[in-house]
Amino acid sequence: MPLSQSMPLSFATPPPLAAVPPIRHIWAGAFEVGCGDTVLTALLGSCVGIAIVWPRKRRAALAHCLLGEAPAHESNAGARYVSTAIPAMLRALGARPEDYAQLEVVAAGGASLFGKAQLPVTVGDKNIAALERAVQELGLRVVHRRLGGRQGCRITLRCKDLSFDIHDVGNRKTAP
């Protein structure tokens, strides 16, 4: 039988592709609120990544803060500064002071990537100090921290189950 008259080929239907959760990379100076299948992630060096998780409401926020304290004239600087990021995230989550006991904070970053040879206090140190001040002033509970060190890290927050992980990135240098 000529090829043109042959029986039609039967094609197997491929299995449906699993839905890939949307991964949102949080850039320096920004934050985002997520829920559902959203995955929030940030790559950090001396910057500080701050996650605020609200298990009761099943939502969370992640900020990628460049610097610690905002100058007085920049009180609405979003996530550029730790001191303005945390209040902005709380507002975006819809949390009021009476809700703060339900919130969980996860913090990462603040590394001293170039050592302390040139500066006695690094940007990372200042960012960590600002974070500690802010959570203490607001009465927020830090459930996990991976701060400081000499290596960058990536923080990933999965909104579906409100889990997180923090992994070192970059080359690990050993002391001479």
C-alpha positions in Angstrom: 0.0 0.0 0.0 1.4 3.4 -0.9 2.5 5.6 1.9 -0.2 8.2 1.2 -2.8 5.5 1.7 -1.4 3.9 4.8 -3.2 3.8 8.1 -3.1 7.0 10.2 -0.4 6.9 12.8 -1.7 6.9 16.3 0.0 9.5 18.5 0.2 9.1 22.3 -1.0 12.1 24.2 1.8 13.3 26.4 1.0 13.5 30.1 0.0 16.9 31.3 2.8 19.1 32.5 2.9 19.7 36.2 2.2 23.3 36.9 5.4 25.2 37.8 4.8 27.6 40.7 5.6 31.2 39.8 9.0 32.1 41.1 9.4 35.8 41.9 13.0 37.1 42.3 13.0 40.0 44.7 15.6 42.5 43.5 17.6 44.8 45.8 15.4 47.6 47.3 12.1 45.7 46.7 9.7 43.5 48.5 6.7 41.4 47.5 3.8 39.7 49.2 3.0 36.2 48.1 0.4 33.5 48.7 -0.8 30.3 47.1 1.8 28.7 44.8 4.1 31.7 44.6 7.8 31.2 45.5 9.7 34.3 46.6 13.5 34.3 46.4 16.4 36.7 46.8 20.2 36.5 46.3 21.9 38.3 49.1 25.4 39.5 49.9 25.7 42.4 52.4 22.0 43.1 51.8 19.6 41.6 54.3 16.6 39.5 53.2 13.7 39.7 55.6 10.7 37.3 55.3 7.6 37.9 57.4 5.3 34.8 57.5 1.7 34.9 58.7 0.7 31.3 59.1 -2.9 32.1 60.2 -3.6 34.2 57.0 -1.5 31.8 54.8 0.6 34.6 53.3 4.1 36.0 53.5 6.3 38.8 52.3 10.0 38.9 51.4 12.2 42.1 51.2 15.7 42.5 49.8 17.1 45.5 51.8 20.3 47.3 50.6 20.9 49.5 53.7 20.0 49.6 57.4 18.6 52.9 58.4 16.8 55.3 56.2 17.6 59.0 56.4 14.9 61.1 58.1 13.7 62.5 54.7 13.1 59.0 53.3 10.5 57.6 55.7 8.6 56.0 52.8 11.6 54.4 51.0 10.0 51.0 50.7 12.4 48.1 51.0 15.6 50.0 50.2 16.2 50.3 53.9 15.6 47.8 56.7 14.0 50.5 58.8 11.4 51.3 56.2 11.0 47.8 54.7 9.5 46.1 57.8 6.7 48.7 58.3 6.0 48.6 54.6 5.7 44.8 54.6 3.5 44.8 57.6 1.1 47.3 55.9 1.1 45.3 52.7 0.3 42.1 54.6 -2.5 43.9 56.4 -1.0 43.2 59.8 -1.9 45.5 62.7 0.1 45.7 66.0 -2.4 43.3 67.6 -1.5 40.7 64.9 2.3 40.9 65.4 2.4 38.0 67.9 1.1 35.8 65.0 3.9 36.7 62.7 7.2 34.9 62.2 10.4 36.6 60.9 13.1 34.8 59.0 16.3 36.8 58.2 19.3 36.1 56.0 22.3 37.9 54.5 24.3 40.7 55.9 27.6 39.1 54.9 31.0 40.8 54.9 32.0 39.7 51.4 35.3 41.6 51.3 36.3 41.0 54.9 36.8 43.7 57.5 40.3 44.8 56.5 39.3 48.2 55.3 36.3 49.1 57.5 35.7 48.3 61.2 31.9 48.1 60.6 30.7 46.8 57.3 27.4 47.5 55.4 26.3 44.0 56.4 27.0 44.7 60.1 24.9 47.9 59.9 22.1 46.1 58.1 22.0 43.4 60.8 22.0 46.0 63.6 19.1 47.8 61.9 17.1 44.5 61.6 17.7 43.7 65.2 16.5 47.2 66.3 13.4 47.1 64.1 12.2 43.6 65.2 12.8 44.5 68.8 11.0 47.9 68.6 8.0 46.3 66.9 7.9 43.2 69.1 8.3 40.8 66.2 9.5 37.2 66.7 12.5 36.0 64.7 12.1 32.2 64.2 15.3 31.7 62.1 18.3 33.8 61.2 21.3 33.2 59.0 23.1 36.5 59.3 26.7 37.7 58.8 29.6 35.5 57.7 31.8 36.0 54.7 29.6 34.3 52.0 26.5 35.3 50.1 23.3 33.3 50.3 19.9 32.7 48.7 16.7 32.8 50.7 13.7 31.1 49.2 10.2 31.3 50.6 7.5 28.9 49.4 4.1 30.5 50.1 2.1 27.3 49.5 3.4 25.7 52.7 5.1 28.8 54.2 8.5 26.9 54.3 11.8 28.5 53.6 15.4 27.6 53.0 18.7 29.5 53.0 21.6 28.2 51.0 25.2 29.6 50.7 26.2 30.7 47.3 29.6 31.5 45.7 33.1 30.2 46.4 33.9 29.3 49.9 37.3 30.6 50.8 39.4 28.9 53.4 41.7 30.7 55.7 45.4 30.5 54.8 
